[in-house]
Amino acid sequence: MGLVSSIFTWPLAPVRTLMRLGELIQEQIDRELRNPAAVRRRLEEIEAARQAGTISEEEEREAVESILRQATGR
């Protein structure tokens, strides 16, 4: 039975591999978005941009909210 099922499922192996690769990439992205050091670094970059005058207060607020939403998983 194992040989027969292997023969029929073998053509799907590349699809399964690609799906698993996508899952691994998504897991890594989630870890990076929630990493406290990365969140702090992005918030510091936004603050520096605001102090330099390259973004407005509204843009700063929106960016900070977006980062915090991503960090909390909402």
N, C-alpha and C positions, 0 to 999 in steps of 0.2 A: 504493500500500500504506500509506503514512503517513497518508493521509486516513482510510482505513478503520479503521486501528488507533486513530486519535485519536477517532473516533466511538464506538468500543466502550469505550475506556478513560476517556473524558471523565467519565462518572458517578462514577468512582472518585477523581477529583481532590480533592474535599474530604476524603476519608478519608486520602489520601496526605499532604495538607497538615497534617491533624491529627496524624498519626503523626510527621511531621517536627517539628512544634511540641513534641510530647512528648519527642522525642529531644533537642532543644535545651534544654528545661527540665531534663532529667536531666543533661545535660552541665554546665549552670551550677551545679546542686546539687552535683555531684561536685567541681567546681572550688572551690566555697565550703567544702565539708567538708574538703578537703585543703589549703586555704590556710593556711600557717603562722601568719599574723597572726590569722586567725579562730580557729584551734585554740588559740592562746595566750590570746586574749581569753576564750574559753569556759572554759578551765582556770582563769584568774584569777577569773572570776565564780563558779566552783564553790568556789575557795579562800576567796573573800570570804564566800560563803554559809556555809561551814563555820565560819569565824571569828566570824561573827555569830550562830551557833548555830541557823540556820534549817534545816540539814540535819545528819544524823548522820554519823559516820565511815563507816559502811557505805554510806550513800547517796552520800557523796563518792567512795568507792572505786569504786562501780558506775558513777557518772557519768564519772569519769576513764577507766575502762576502756572505756566506750562511745565516748567521744570519740576515744580512741587507736585503737580498732578501726575507726572510721569514717575516721580520717585515714590509716590504713595500707591501707584497702580490704579488710579481712577481714570 
